[in-house]
Amino acid sequence: MQARQAPTAPQLCFGEVRHARLAPKANRFRYGVHFLRLPLRRDA
């Protein structure tokens, strides 16, 4: 198995948040999100 390498440059990532509830009253929603991934680890 190969080790996964961390990205070396900042990345703009996109995703989706989902939520569902059944009680006391049914409710469901989803919405898009985005975030910036910054590399924090550096190999010396």
Phi and psi in degrees as GROMACS dihedral restraints (atoms count N, CA, C in turn):
[ dihedral_restraints ]
;  ai    aj    ak    al  type     phi  dphi    fc
    3     4     5     6     1   -91.0    20    10
    4     5     6     7     1   147.0    20    10
    6     7     8     9     1   -73.6    20    10
    7     8     9    10     1   142.0    20    10
    9    10    11    12     1   -82.3    20    10
   10    11    12    13     1   128.3    20    10
   12    13    14    15     1   -89.9    20    10
   13    14    15    16     1   141.1    20    10
   15    16    17    18     1   -75.6    20    10
   16    17    18    19     1   148.1    20    10
   18    19    20    21     1   -63.9    20    10
   19    20    21    22     1   148.2    20    10
   21    22    23    24     1  -101.2    20    10
   22    23    24    25     1    -6.1    20    10
   24    25    26    27     1  -128.7    20    10
   25    26    27    28     1   153.5    20    10
   27    28    29    30     1   -58.2    20    10
   28    29    30    31     1   146.7    20    10
   30    31    32    33     1  -128.4    20    10
   31    32    33    34     1   138.9    20    10
   33    34    35    36     1   -96.2    20    10
   34    35    36    37     1   117.8    20    10
   36    37    38    39     1  -111.9    20    10
   37    38    39    40     1   150.0    20    10
   39    40    41    42     1  -125.7    20    10
   40    41    42    43     1   148.7    20    10
   42    43    44    45     1  -160.8    20    10
   43    44    45    46     1  -164.6    20    10
   45    46    47    48     1  -144.8    20    10
   46    47    48    49     1   136.5    20    10
   48    49    50    51     1  -103.7    20    10
   49    50    51    52     1   132.3    20    10
   51    52    53    54     1  -125.6    20    10
   52    53    54    55     1   145.3    20    10
   54    55    56    57     1  -145.7    20    10
   55    56    57    58     1   140.4    20    10
   57    58    59    60     1  -141.6    20    10
   58    59    60    61     1   137.8    20    10
   60    61    62    63     1  -134.6    20    10
   61    62    63    64     1   139.7    20    10
   63    64    65    66     1  -105.1    20    10
   64    65    66    67     1   -26.8    20    10
   66    67    68    69     1  -137.9    20    10
   67    68    69    70     1   150.3    20    10
   69    70    71    72     1   -74.4    20    10
   70    71    72    73     1   -20.6    20    10
   72    73    74    75     1  -136.9    20    10
   73    74    75    76     1   136.0    20    10
   75    76    77    78     1   -61.1    20    10
   76    77    78    79     1   134.7    20    10
   78    79    80    81     1  -152.0    20    10
   79    80    81    82     1   138.4    20    10
   81    82    83    84     1  -148.8    20    10
   82    83    84    85     1   140.2    20    10
   84    85    86    87     1  -153.0    20    10
   85    86    87    88     1   163.7    20    10
   87    88    89    90     1  -152.0    20    10
   88    89    90    91     1   148.2    20    10
   90    91    92    93     1  -151.6    20    10
   91    92    93    94     1   153.3    20    10
   93    94    95    96     1   -79.0    20    10
   94    95    96    97     1   148.4    20    10
   96    97    98    99     1  -135.3    20    10
   97    98    99   100     1   159.4    20    10
   99   100   101   102     1  -143.5    20    10
  100   101   102   103     1   151.8    20    10
  102   103   104   105     1  -153.3    20    10
  103   104   105   106     1   160.6    20    10
  105   106   107   108     1  -103.3    20    10
  106   107   108   109     1   123.4    20    10
  108   109   110   111     1   -96.0    20    10
  109   110   111   112     1   120.0    20    10
  111   112   113   114     1  -109.3    20    10
  112   113   114   115     1   130.7    20    10
  114   115   116   117     1   -71.3    20    10
  115   116   117   118     1   124.4    20    10
  117   118   119   120     1  -106.9    20    10
  118   119   120   121     1   -25.3    20    10
  120   121   122   123     1   -93.0    20    10
  121   122   123   124     1   133.6    20    10
  123   124   125   126     1  -128.0    20    10
  124   125   126   127     1   131.3    20    10
  126   127   128   129     1   -76.7    20    10
  127   128   129   130     1   131.8    20    10
